[in-house]
């Protein structure tokens, strides 16, 4: 008999809304663990653009589903089907390459900080801030909350 403190989850992800995060940038939360400070979400960028320079305080895994992107600070381009691992304390600026919509699954293990060009913290993203933005969006549009919080 298999015993687990965590229940399994089936999520009809198509019923979870895309939540605006910026101009042409959306996230779709799939799981949020407030206690551990981690979350899994899809990130969608509708056109060529950038996600502000930031530093992860925990590791991140990413799997590209559509489109392509790169970090300005690296010499590779992640395309559909590619996997990326980011170590904690990594600083980078995500840029969508080309005109195609980009969708990537991210598993984020801890908060990250938005940085200016002098590495000053100008904002932060946490499991709680992601959850708060999702809840506010659902309340605003009368959408039932999905069972994503654990």
N, C-alpha and C positions, 0 to 999 in steps of 0.2 A: 504494500500500500504506500502510495506516495503522499507525503505530507508537506504542505507548504503554507507559510503565513500569508502568502499573496494569492488571491483568487485569480483564476484566469480571466481574460477579458476578450470578448468579441465586440468589436466596434464597427458599426456601419459608418466608416469615415466619410462617405459621400453625404451624410446628414450633418456632419460637423461643418460649420461655416468657415469660410476664409475670413480672417479678421484683419482689417487694415493695420499696417504697421508703419507705413510711410507712403510716399507718392509712388503708386504702382507696385508696392511691396505688401505682401500678405503672408500671414502664417495660419496654419491649421493645426491646433494642438491635438495630439493623439493620446498622450499620457503626461501627467504632471505629478511629481512627487515633491510635495512641499517640505516634508521632513528632511529628505536627502538633498533638496535643492536642485533636482534634475528634471529635465523634461525632454519629450520627443515631439517634434513637430515637422510638418512640411513647410518649406519656405518657397514662396512663389514670387518671382520678379517678372513683371509683364513685358518689360523691354530692357534694352541696354541701360545699365545704370550701376550704381554702387550702393553697398551697405556700409555705413560709416566705419571708419577705422576703429578696431576694438581689440581688447585683450581678454582671453579666456582664463578664468581662474581654476578651471578643471578641464579634463580632456573632452574632446568632441569627435564623434564619428559622423560621416556624411556619405550618403549614397545618392548620386545624381540620377534622377528619373527622366528629366527632359531638359533640353537646352545645354548650355555650357557656361562655366564661370572659372575665374582664376583669382588668385590673390595678387595684388599689385607688387607685393614683396617677393613673389616666387616666379619661376620661369616655366611652370607647367599650366595646362588648361584642363580642368575636369569636365568631361563630357558624359552624356547619358551612358549609364552602365559603369561609371568609374566610382571608386571608393576613396575617401580621404580621411586620414586620421590626423587630428590636431592635438599636440601635447598641451598641457596646462602652461600658462604664462606666454602662450604664443600671441604675437601682435600681428594683425593683418587687416587688409581692406578688401572686401569681396567685391569683384566687378563682374557683371554679367557680360559675356562675350557674344557679339552678334545681335540680330534682331529677334531671335526666337525667344519665346517665353521660357524661363528657367524654373524648374521645380526640383527641389532636393529634400530628401529626408535627413534631418539632423537629430542626433541623440546627444544632448548637452548635459554634462555632468558638473554642474556648478554655475555660478553667475559669470557674467562677463561685463567688462567696463568699456564704455565708449570713450575714446581718447582724442584730444586735439593733437596738433602737430608737434607739441612739446611734451607729449605723454601725460598731460594733465587729464584727470578723470572729469568728463563733462556729462556723464550719465551712466546708468547701469541697467542691466536686465537680469532678473532673477526668476525662479519658478513662481514666486508670488506675484511679480509684476506681469508675467505672462498670463497667469490665471486671472488676475484682476482685469486685464484688458479683454480677455475672452468673456468673462462674466458680464462686464459692462456692455459689450457688443451684443451678446445674447439678450440681455434685458432690454436694450434699446430697440431691438427688432422682434421681440417676442419669441425668441428661439429657445426651445428646451435645452437645458444643459446636458451634455453627453456625460457618461460615467467615466471621465478621464482622470479624476483626481484620486490619488492613492498615497 
